[in-house]
Amino acid sequence: MKKLSSIPCLIVTLCKSPNYGAYLQAFALKEVLTSYGYKVSFLDVYDRENNKKRYKFLFRGWRRNPASILFNFRKFFAFRYAEKKLVIVSRSDISNFKVAFIGSDEIWSVTNGTFNCAPEFFGLNLKNMWKFSYAPSVGNSGVENMVFFPEYMNGIRAIDLLSVRDTESLEVAKYAISHNDVSLVLDPTFLHDFSKQEEMINVGKPYLLVYTYGFDEVVVKEVRDYALSNNLAIISAGFYHSWVDKNLPCTPFEFLSLVKDAECVITDTFHGSIFSIKYRKNFISYSHHKKKVKHLLESLGLSSCLVSAGYLKEGNEIKTNYSNFELTLQPLLYESKKYLERCNALVNC
């Protein structure tokens, strides 16, 4: 592919969210676009209200778990360290940008209470730029929610090339436009090799990694019983849980190593599932009720990893079969890169 000659490129996503998936998807897309020759920066969409929501989300539950306060302060500074690896610009400083990539993550969700939608998530206020979406998601929103935001739908309609990461987002994008030219692509974390960014963190014993906002009591008990029967410590990355052996407020790059070195992973999140897959870990995901995780695992031929409460209690092992995985993954990688090549061709013409 022809290299782009340091064209100023803006990524519009949740780059300052204190969440490993949100940060690492942003970092991955930056690395991919930089490899094409773009000079990449991120738009700071964190106005006063979004910053309030960001900190409220970070320190939620402190009354119930006072010990989480110090943990979350340490996590806050871990993410401040990670933010220094990104060039972040304000809304008043984007007039020189020629290209905007919108995505990925749940930036098209109008029902996610952890942030306020920014107009730029839908291509608005990005004047005199090529506008491409890369793997945005509507999360748990749908067409029935989006129709109440006609300005956002008009913004989607004006994006030069569209791609999304899941079937619900595909329905919204196709509803917004008058044609079917919408690509279904992989999350950008699949496109980047993080091996050079991994930061080692020594746990000191074999462990089971949990990555969850919170499990119900039934799941907690079966996870603890499974760890005990397999002589594994339970490590939680990024979220404080009183029932685990150790809580680690690690950096996003230490999180990568925690996944890589775990004996197995138990999660209920989208990116918890993705990074388990990237490192070919044995894992299960208590996400049968989450459409985006269900689409991810079904599209990769790993739907057997999608489980419900009681799975471990029934005596099942955490064992993931990757025997046919590469045959499934490679065509999806090809289509994702092909979409980016289409974007680059428009910029180059």
RAGIMO-V39915 format. One line per field, one symbol per residue. psi: psi as a letter, one per 20 degrees, with the letter a starting at -180 (. if undefined). A space follows every 10 residues. Layout:
psi = ???
//
This chain:
psi = qpppmlpppp poamijpmpg ggghhggghg gghhhiiqop rqpojnaggh hghghgggjq jhhhmhiigg ghghgghhhh ghhiiqopqr hikjhiphqp porbalijpj joiiqppqhh hjjqjmqkqp opqokrqicj rahhghijmh hghhgghipg ppqrirhghg ggghhhrjrj mpqorqqhhi ipojhiippq pohiqqqppp nqhpqrhggg ghgghggghj lpqopppipp piirhppomr rhhhgghggh iqhrpprkrg hhgghgghjl qprqomkhio hhhggghghj kkiiiorrpi ghhijqqnop ojhjghhggg hhgghghhgh hgghhghi.
//
